[in-house]
Amino acid sequence: MEKQRFEFYVAGVQHHNLHSYLDEIEVGFPLNMVPEPENKYDHNAVKLVYCAADESLAMIGYVPGKISATVTAFIRVCPEPVCIITELNKEEKPWKQIKVVIREYEDGDAWLCLDNSIVPSAE
């Protein structure tokens, strides 16, 4: 059985902080997924948050609304869900600048430590 995965452009980027971190974010970096059930527009909303080099947390955007319910359900049942940056297009319009995949952790993935530092793959 093929593992479930979701690949998409991050929604709402133009309203959040991606522009402030474009010079330090790279393809392969992980993002934190934070369910936001209190969101008044989408009770299945999932924030995508970057742990910056200065250890601050930067909201980058959201999982698109049309797949948020499915992604939220996946995050709840997946033993080790990860969100990894797969494309970064700094010159594109904001809504096409960052693409991610959400799936189960695989050997070689970068992983966030408890102190929010990024552990690169051992390749």
C-alpha positions in Angstrom: 0.0 0.0 0.0 1.4 3.4 -1.0 1.9 5.8 1.9 -0.2 8.9 1.9 1.4 12.2 1.0 0.2 15.8 0.3 2.3 18.2 -1.9 1.1 21.8 -2.3 2.0 25.4 -2.4 1.7 27.0 1.1 -1.4 29.1 1.3 -1.5 32.7 2.7 2.2 33.3 2.3 1.6 36.9 1.3 0.0 37.6 4.7 2.7 36.1 6.9 6.5 36.1 7.4 8.1 34.1 4.6 9.6 37.2 3.0 11.6 37.8 6.2 13.2 34.4 6.0 13.7 33.7 2.3 17.5 34.1 2.6 17.8 31.4 5.2 15.2 28.8 4.2 16.3 26.0 2.0 14.8 23.1 0.2 14.8 20.1 2.6 14.1 22.2 5.7 11.3 21.0 7.9 8.4 23.1 9.0 6.3 22.6 12.2 2.6 21.8 11.7 0.3 23.4 14.2 -3.4 22.5 14.1 -5.5 25.6 14.7 -9.0 24.3 15.6 -10.0 27.7 17.0 -9.5 29.3 13.5 -12.7 31.1 12.7 -12.4 30.5 9.0 -11.4 26.8 9.0 -11.6 24.6 12.1 -9.2 22.2 10.3 -6.6 24.9 9.6 -3.0 23.8 10.0 -0.4 26.6 10.5 3.1 26.0 9.0 5.8 27.4 11.2 9.5 27.8 10.5 12.1 27.7 13.4 14.4 30.5 12.3 18.2 30.6 12.8 17.7 33.2 15.7 15.4 30.6 17.4 12.3 32.6 16.7 9.2 30.9 15.4 7.9 32.4 12.1 4.5 31.6 10.7 4.9 31.0 7.0 1.3 30.2 6.0 -1.3 27.4 6.0 -2.2 24.1 4.5 -4.7 25.1 1.7 -8.3 25.0 2.9 -9.5 22.6 0.3 -7.2 19.8 1.8 -7.0 21.0 5.4 -9.5 18.4 6.8 -7.7 15.5 5.1 -4.3 16.7 6.3 -5.6 17.3 9.8 -6.9 13.7 9.9 -3.6 12.4 8.6 -1.6 14.3 11.2 -3.7 12.8 13.9 -3.2 9.2 12.8 0.3 9.3 11.3 2.9 8.1 13.9 5.6 10.6 12.6 4.2 13.2 10.2 6.7 15.7 8.7 6.4 18.8 6.5 9.4 19.3 4.3 10.1 22.1 1.9 10.3 20.7 -1.7 10.5 23.8 -3.8 11.6 27.4 -3.1 11.1 30.0 -5.8 12.2 33.3 -4.4 11.4 35.3 -7.6 7.8 34.0 -7.9 4.6 35.6 -6.7 4.2 34.9 -2.9 1.6 32.1 -3.4 4.0 30.2 -5.7 7.2 30.7 -3.6 7.2 27.7 -1.3 6.0 24.2 -2.0 6.0 21.5 0.7 5.2 17.8 1.2 3.5 16.4 4.2 4.0 12.7 4.7 5.3 10.2 7.2 9.0 10.6 8.3 11.5 8.7 6.2 15.1 7.9 6.9 17.3 10.7 5.7 14.7 13.5 6.4 15.8 16.5 8.3 14.1 16.5 11.7 13.4 19.2 14.3 15.0 18.6 17.7 13.2 19.5 20.9 15.2 22.7 21.0 14.0 23.5 17.5 17.4 23.1 15.9 17.4 21.3 12.6 19.2 17.9 12.3 20.2 17.4 8.7 20.0 14.0 7.0 23.1 11.8 7.5 23.7 11.5 3.7 
